[in-house]
Amino acid sequence: MSRSAEEWRRHWPALAASSVGVATGFSMLQFNASIFIQPWQDSFGWSRGEIAAAHNGMILTALLSPFAGALLDRFGVRRPLILAMALTGLAYIAMAQLTGSLVQYYATYLVLQLVGIFTTGLAFTRVVAARFTLSRGLALACTRIGISVIGIFLPPLLHGLIARDGWQAGFYLLAGIVLLIGLPVCLLGIKDTARAPRRKNDSKEGFLTLIRRDRKVVQLCICAALGYVPLTMALSQFQPLLIELSIRPQDAAMLTGVLAGSVLIGTLLSGLLVDRIWAPIVACLFSLGPMIGCALMLSGELTFPVAFAVAVLIGASQGAEIDVVAYLSARYFGMRHYSTIYGSTIATMALAGVAGQVGIGFLYDYAGNYHLALIVMIAILALSIPFYLLLGPYPVVQEEAADHR
């Protein structure tokens, strides 16, 4: 049996548990929050702006991601994760108790966001990356299969339940999923790996020392931000963008679903490639895809087949971006500071995403169309390519996990 196959034989239970864990934690609400908007408007009279303001908490969450990662690096994943899964379930129950007070809504949602960060890929990719080395890219990609699958079935289930029993029932369903499925799976399937003995000077080297010593930490964060900004710009206004380019509204809505489905394709394809090809090259290849898509949209009116290709190119790139950044974090820096470094990339990607979503709106208002925004997106993607290539060859990194259980 090959060493790669041996990895899968020994560690597939931890990978499966991680995939289920990602799917049943805070990410459920991230992908389904819009379903609650109209019911809240009907029940409380909140405006959409008032509801959306709660998402500003994600900025604070993004800024705290490196510190959350540092906790996981120091204390291991299992204990913080189990506690966070339980608290996330309780926070969903608390969301079901909203009475119409915006202060209560903002406070409860903020707690859910802060606790929920420990139930995302920040924790689970560390579990997977510590166990897989030869096929790490594909394994990290498979971590996201669960959220893709649940993304297919949960929205219509939630919509029907809310229509029948009210929006509160939707949050009770989310709480039941995390407490009755996610939490038990994590209890049974997520274990910490034994840590390798520290080298002579490691006890004195913290994360800030690592940043000062290795510019590539900051460079990777820049790569992550440059690669992610154009994608969030396109995703945030993809449907109206297509409509402006002569795609019928119903077709534009369908193509938005095609884009979402392409995310998983990009995730799995990039995972396979980074195990075989230098990962910065893979990142560059997936940057070229949306550049081509944006160039096609600059041409003016689109036919449906061309618009379909654009949706696939942008969606696949989004799926690849997160997976490749997680792989690079482990491949260049090892596992000792993995969650802190990956948390830093999440922070820069999230902040860049906010800038992109706001920026495309202002660019549209300034130009009266999306042409200028598309040019900016192409330029940012082109800028990301040299930053990826300048990461250089992989260093020789001593893996942190000595005993993979």
C-alpha positions as semicolon CSV with decimal commas, in nm:
position;residue;x (nm);y (nm);z (nm)
1;M;0,000;0,000;0,000
2;S;0,137;0,344;-0,094
3;R;0,211;0,600;0,175
4;S;-0,067;0,824;0,041
5;A;-0,320;0,541;0,057
6;E;-0,200;0,462;0,407
7;E;-0,277;0,820;0,510
8;W;-0,632;0,783;0,386
9;R;-0,676;0,444;0,551
10;R;-0,563;0,573;0,890
11;H;-0,711;0,920;0,893
12;W;-1,034;0,916;0,693
13;P;-1,246;0,911;1,013
14;A;-1,094;1,242;1,127
15;L;-1,146;1,386;0,778
16;A;-1,509;1,272;0,770
17;A;-1,570;1,417;1,117
18;S;-1,412;1,744;1,009
19;S;-1,630;1,763;0,699
20;V;-1,943;1,705;0,908
21;G;-1,821;1,952;1,170
22;V;-1,766;2,234;0,922
23;A;-2,109;2,169;0,773
24;T;-2,298;2,173;1,104
25;G;-2,139;2,467;1,284
26;F;-2,168;2,841;1,224
27;S;-2,131;2,802;0,848
28;M;-2,490;2,677;0,829
29;L;-2,620;3,022;0,917
30;Q;-2,369;3,200;0,693
31;F;-2,516;3,020;0,393
32;N;-2,879;3,049;0,503
33;A;-2,908;3,383;0,684
34;S;-3,103;3,542;0,397
35;I;-3,392;3,299;0,455
36;F;-3,472;3,476;0,783
37;I;-3,481;3,830;0,642
38;Q;-3,842;3,843;0,521
39;P;-3,985;3,664;0,828
40;W;-3,806;3,914;1,056
41;Q;-3,940;4,203;0,851
42;D;-4,291;4,064;0,881
43;S;-4,261;3,989;1,254
44;F;-4,069;4,291;1,382
45;G;-4,087;4,552;1,108
46;W;-3,708;4,567;1,080
47;S;-3,566;4,714;0,760
48;R;-3,323;4,516;0,553
49;G;-3,052;4,763;0,642
50;E;-3,113;4,711;1,013
51;I;-3,098;4,334;0,965
52;A;-2,784;4,350;0,753
53;A;-2,607;4,571;1,008
54;A;-2,558;4,265;1,228
55;H;-2,309;4,132;0,975
56;N;-2,070;4,411;1,072
57;G;-1,977;4,179;1,356
58;M;-1,789;3,973;1,099
59;I;-1,533;4,252;1,080
60;L;-1,457;4,207;1,450
61;T;-1,458;3,832;1,403
62;A;-1,210;3,864;1,117
63;L;-0,977;4,079;1,326
64;L;-0,991;3,825;1,608
65;S;-0,926;3,526;1,381
66;P;-0,545;3,526;1,433
67;F;-0,595;3,529;1,811
68;A;-0,850;3,248;1,788
69;G;-0,598;3,057;1,579
70;A;-0,330;3,117;1,841
71;L;-0,555;2,955;2,103
72;L;-0,591;2,647;1,885
73;D;-0,217;2,635;1,826
74;R;-0,147;2,655;2,198
75;F;-0,419;2,435;2,349
76;G;-0,506;2,204;2,061
77;V;-0,831;2,186;1,868
78;R;-1,047;1,940;2,060
79;R;-1,134;2,128;2,379
80;P;-1,203;2,470;2,223
81;L;-1,393;2,304;1,938
82;I;-1,620;2,093;2,158
83;L;-1,700;2,394;2,376
84;A;-1,763;2,612;2,072
85;M;-1,995;2,356;1,908
86;A;-2,202;2,337;2,228
87;L;-2,215;2,716;2,266
88;T;-2,304;2,760;1,899
89;G;-2,603;2,533;1,948
90;L;-2,710;2,735;2,252
91;A;-2,661;3,057;2,057
92;Y;-2,895;2,929;1,786
93;I;-3,153;2,864;2,057
94;A;-3,097;3,218;2,187
95;M;-3,162;3,352;1,836
96;A;-3,501;3,182;1,847
97;Q;-3,585;3,394;2,154
98;L;-3,560;3,731;1,975
99;T;-3,841;3,964;2,074
100;G;-3,802;4,250;1,828
101;S;-3,531;4,443;2,009
102;L;-3,249;4,533;1,772
103;V;-3,007;4,556;2,065
104;Q;-3,093;4,198;2,162
105;Y;-3,057;4,088;1,799
106;Y;-2,718;4,253;1,749
107;A;-2,581;4,127;2,081
108;T;-2,699;3,769;2,027
109;Y;-2,575;3,757;1,670
110;L;-2,237;3,896;1,774
111;V;-2,197;3,624;2,037
112;L;-2,291;3,364;1,775
113;Q;-2,028;3,503;1,536
114;L;-1,754;3,513;1,798
115;V;-1,822;3,162;1,925
116;G;-1,888;3,027;1,578
117;I;-1,543;3,111;1,446
118;F;-1,407;2,809;1,634
119;T;-1,650;2,582;1,442
120;T;-1,524;2,684;1,097
121;G;-1,234;2,575;0,881
122;L;-1,001;2,759;1,118
123;A;-1,023;2,459;1,352
124;F;-1,109;2,175;1,117
125;T;-0,842;2,239;0,854
126;R;-0,582;2,212;1,131
127;V;-0,719;1,868;1,218
128;V;-0,686;1,756;0,856
129;A;-0,358;1,926;0,771
130;A;-0,190;1,769;1,075
131;R;-0,276;1,418;0,956
132;F;-0,229;1,439;0,579
133;T;0,099;1,533;0,417
134;L;0,130;1,347;0,086
135;S;-0,234;1,413;-0,012
136;R;-0,294;1,720;0,202
137;G;-0,442;1,928;-0,078
138;L;-0,714;1,677;-0,165
139;A;-0,784;1,610;0,202
140;L;-0,832;1,980;0,274
141;A;-1,063;2,003;-0,025
142;C;-1,271;1,713;0,103
143;T;-1,316;1,898;0,432
144;R;-1,556;2,127;0,247
145;I;-1,771;1,855;0,091
146;G;-2,005;1,850;0,389
147;I;-2,096;2,218;0,366
148;S;-2,156;2,180;-0,009
149;V;-2,391;1,886;0,046
150;I;-2,582;2,051;0,328
151;G;-2,600;2,365;0,115
152;I;-2,811;2,171;-0,133
153;F;-3,064;2,025;0,111
154;L;-3,085;2,268;0,405
155;P;-3,219;2,586;0,233
156;P;-3,541;2,431;0,100
157;L;-3,589;2,242;0,428
158;L;-3,548;2,563;0,628
159;H;-3,775;2,757;0,394
160;G;-4,055;2,502;0,423
161;L;-4,021;2,473;0,800
162;I;-4,028;2,851;0,849
163;A;-4,330;2,887;0,620
164;R;-4,516;2,625;0,825
165;D;-4,400;2,683;1,182
166;G;-4,237;3,026;1,190
167;W;-3,880;3,157;1,181
168;Q;-3,814;3,041;1,539
169;A;-3,847;2,680;1,420
170;G;-3,567;2,746;1,173
171;F;-3,324;2,830;1,452
172;Y;-3,436;2,532;1,657
173;L;-3,358;2,317;1,353
174;L;-3,009;2,469;1,328
175;A;-2,956;2,414;1,700
176;G;-3,069;2,053;1,669
177;I;-2,830;1,990;1,379
178;V;-2,524;2,124;1,563
179;L;-2,610;1,970;1,904
180;L;-2,741;1,633;1,786
181;I;-2,517;1,576;1,483
182;G;-2,217;1,808;1,480
183;L;-2,129;1,793;1,850
184;P;-2,148;1,411;1,885
185;V;-1,948;1,362;1,564
186;C;-1,677;1,596;1,693
187;L;-1,674;1,427;2,032
188;L;-1,617;1,090;1,868
189;G;-1,405;1,183;1,568
190;I;-1,186;1,482;1,657
191;K;-0,873;1,412;1,859
192;D;-0,564;1,624;1,905
193;T;-0,240;1,496;1,761
194;A;0,052;1,450;1,994
195;R;0,290;1,738;1,957
196;A;0,643;1,693;1,840
197;P;0,911;1,788;2,094
198;R;1,005;2,154;2,072
199;R;1,339;2,236;1,920
200;K;1,595;2,421;2,131
201;N;1,485;2,776;2,057
202;D;1,116;2,715;1,982
203;S;0,995;2,802;2,330
204;K;1,113;3,159;2,275
205;E;0,963;3,196;1,928
206;G;0,610;3,326;1,921
207;F;0,394;3,419;1,626
208;L;0,511;3,782;1,615
209;T;0,871;3,660;1,609
210;L;0,783;3,434;1,319
211;I;0,637;3,730;1,126
212;R;0,949;3,936;1,184
213;R;1,171;3,647;1,081
214;D;0,975;3,531;0,777
215;R;0,826;3,789;0,540
216;K;0,632;3,513;0,368
217;V;0,367;3,521;0,642
218;V;0,270;3,875;0,544
219;Q;0,316;3,791;0,176
220;L;0,073;3,501;0,202
221;C;-0,184;3,730;0,365
222;I;-0,141;3,975;0,075
223;C;-0,186;3,690;-0,174
224;A;-0,504;3,581;0,001
225;A;-0,646;3,934;0,000
226;L;-0,561;4,007;-0,364
227;G;-0,706;3,677;-0,477
228;Y;-1,025;3,717;-0,276
229;V;-1,123;4,082;-0,338
230;P;-1,221;4,039;-0,706
231;L;-1,419;3,725;-0,629
232;T;-1,628;3,893;-0,361
233;M;-1,682;4,189;-0,592
234;A;-1,820;3,960;-0,861
235;L;-2,021;3,739;-0,625
236;S;-2,187;4,027;-0,441
237;Q;-2,350;4,164;-0,759
238;F;-2,332;3,873;-0,999
239;Q;-2,703;3,859;-1,083
240;P;-2,750;4,231;-1,164
241;L;-2,418;4,225;-1,349
242;L;-2,545;3,949;-1,577
243;I;-2,879;4,123;-1,626
244;E;-2,695;4,435;-1,741
245;L;-2,518;4,216;-1,996
246;S;-2,850;4,108;-2,153
247;I;-2,900;3,783;-1,959
248;R;-3,265;3,729;-1,864
249;P;-3,335;3,766;-1,489
250;Q;-3,449;3,404;-1,451
251;D;-3,138;3,283;-1,631
252;A;-2,918;3,509;-1,417
253;A;-3,068;3,355;-1,104
254;M;-2,999;3,007;-1,237
255;L;-2,642;3,100;-1,326
256;T;-2,588;3,223;-0,972
257;G;-2,665;2,866;-0,866
258;V;-2,419;2,738;-1,128
259;L;-2,153;2,961;-0,976
260;A;-2,223;2,821;-0,629
261;G;-2,204;2,464;-0,760
262;S;-1,874;2,537;-0,930
263;V;-1,718;2,621;-0,594
264;L;-1,697;2,252;-0,506
265;I;-1,547;2,173;-0,847
266;G;-1,274;2,429;-0,792
267;T;-1,212;2,304;-0,439
268;L;-1,162;1,942;-0,542
269;L;-0,967;2,021;-0,859
270;S;-0,727;2,255;-0,681
271;G;-0,687;2,000;-0,402
272;L;-0,580;1,737;-0,651
273;L;-0,344;1,973;-0,829
274;V;-0,155;2,114;-0,530
275;D;-0,055;1,760;-0,429
276;R;0,118;1,727;-0,767
277;I;0,213;2,079;-0,880
278;W;0,380;2,369;-0,700
279;A;0,083;2,534;-0,527
280;P;0,161;2,898;-0,628
281;I;0,132;2,788;-0,991
282;V;-0,209;2,637;-0,915
283;A;-0,315;2,964;-0,750
284;C;-0,204;3,157;-1,059
285;L;-0,397;2,924;-1,290
286;F;-0,714;2,976;-1,091
287;S;-0,654;3,354;-1,097
288;L;-0,648;3,341;-1,477
289;G;-0,998;3,189;-1,485
290;P;-1,190;3,486;-1,341
291;M;-0,964;3,724;-1,534
292;I;-1,089;3,558;-1,853
293;G;-1,445;3,569;-1,718
294;C;-1,421;3,942;-1,644
295;A;-1,271;4,006;-1,988
296;L;-1,564;3,824;-2,147
297;M;-1,806;4,040;-1,951
298;L;-1,624;4,353;-2,071
299;S;-1,711;4,258;-2,429
300;G;-2,068;4,375;-2,378
301;E;-2,372;4,153;-2,429
302;L;-2,334;3,789;-2,331
303;T;-2,494;3,479;-2,472
304;F;-2,616;3,222;-2,224
305;P;-2,335;2,969;-2,297
306;V;-2,070;3,238;-2,245
307;A;-2,238;3,353;-1,924
308;F;-2,244;2,989;-1,809
309;A;-1,868;2,966;-1,868
310;V;-1,814;3,290;-1,675
311;A;-2,009;3,152;-1,378
312;V;-1,802;2,832;-1,377
313;L;-1,471;3,020;-1,399
314;I;-1,553;3,254;-1,111
315;G;-1,710;2,986;-0,892
316;A;-1,423;2,742;-0,941
317;S;-1,174;3,013;-0,853
318;Q;-1,355;3,093;-0,529
319;G;-1,347;2,728;-0,430
320;A;-0,978;2,702;-0,512
321;E;-0,876;3,023;-0,334
322;I;-0,964;2,914;0,020
323;D;-0,829;2,562;-0,030
324;V;-0,498;2,675;-0,177
325;V;-0,442;2,933;0,099
326;A;-0,499;2,666;0,365
327;Y;-0,255;2,435;0,187
328;L;0,008;2,707;0,156
329;S;-0,022;2,792;0,526
330;A;0,070;2,436;0,619
331;R;0,322;2,377;0,340
332;Y;0,532;2,687;0,399
333;F;0,511;2,717;0,778
334;G;0,432;2,372;0,917
335;M;0,179;2,305;1,192
336;R;0,323;2,482;1,497
337;H;0,161;2,818;1,409
338;Y;-0,080;2,685;1,146
339;S;-0,409;2,813;1,292
340;T;-0,263;3,153;1,375
341;I;-0,126;3,199;1,024
342;Y;-0,439;3,062;0,857
343;G;-0,647;3,282;1,088
344;S;-0,445;3,580;0,968
345;T;-0,523;3,494;0,606
346;I;-0,891;3,461;0,697
347;A;-0,878;3,806;0,856
348;T;-0,725;3,967;0,549
349;M;-0,965;3,783;0,317
350;A;-1,267;3,888;0,521
351;L;-1,162;4,252;0,539
352;A;-1,074;4,249;0,171
353;G;-1,413;4,093;0,102
354;V;-1,593;4,377;0,279
355;A;-1,388;4,628;0,080
356;G;-1,472;4,448;-0,243
357;Q;-1,845;4,432;-0,176
358;V;-1,857;4,801;-0,090
359;G;-1,616;4,900;-0,363
360;I;-1,807;4,749;-0,653
361;G;-2,116;4,941;-0,550
362;F;-1,931;5,273;-0,545
363;L;-1,758;5,194;-0,875
364;Y;-2,094;5,123;-1,035
365;D;-2,241;5,445;-0,900
366;Y;-1,939;5,641;-1,029
367;A;-1,930;5,490;-1,378
368;G;-2,298;5,410;-1,429
369;N;-2,210;5,054;-1,530
370;Y;-1,983;4,767;-1,429
371;H;-1,704;4,825;-1,683
372;L;-1,471;5,009;-1,447
373;A;-1,532;4,752;-1,172
374;L;-1,447;4,467;-1,412
375;I;-1,122;4,638;-1,511
376;V;-1,030;4,682;-1,143
377;M;-1,106;4,314;-1,079
378;I;-0,878;4,205;-1,365
379;A;-0,600;4,434;-1,242
380;I;-0,616;4,301;-0,884
381;L;-0,614;3,939;-1,002
382;A;-0,315;4,013;-1,226
383;L;-0,136;4,170;-0,927
384;S;-0,192;3,856;-0,721
385;I;0,009;3,640;-0,965
386;P;0,359;3,780;-0,895
387;F;0,289;3,778;-0,521
388;Y;0,212;3,406;-0,539
389;L;0,516;3,330;-0,755
390;L;0,749;3,523;-0,524
391;L;0,667;3,288;-0,238
392;G;0,952;3,078;-0,371
393;P;1,023;2,707;-0,329
394;Y;0,877;2,512;-0,042
395;P;1,096;2,523;0,269
396;V;1,192;2,210;0,454
397;V;0,946;2,215;0,743
398;Q;0,945;1,965;1,029
399;E;0,587;1,845;1,069
400;E;0,436;1,914;1,408
401;A;0,226;1,602;1,446
402;A;0,438;1,311;1,559
403;D;0,161;1,074;1,655
404;H;-0,132;1,086;1,413
405;R;-0,424;0,931;1,588
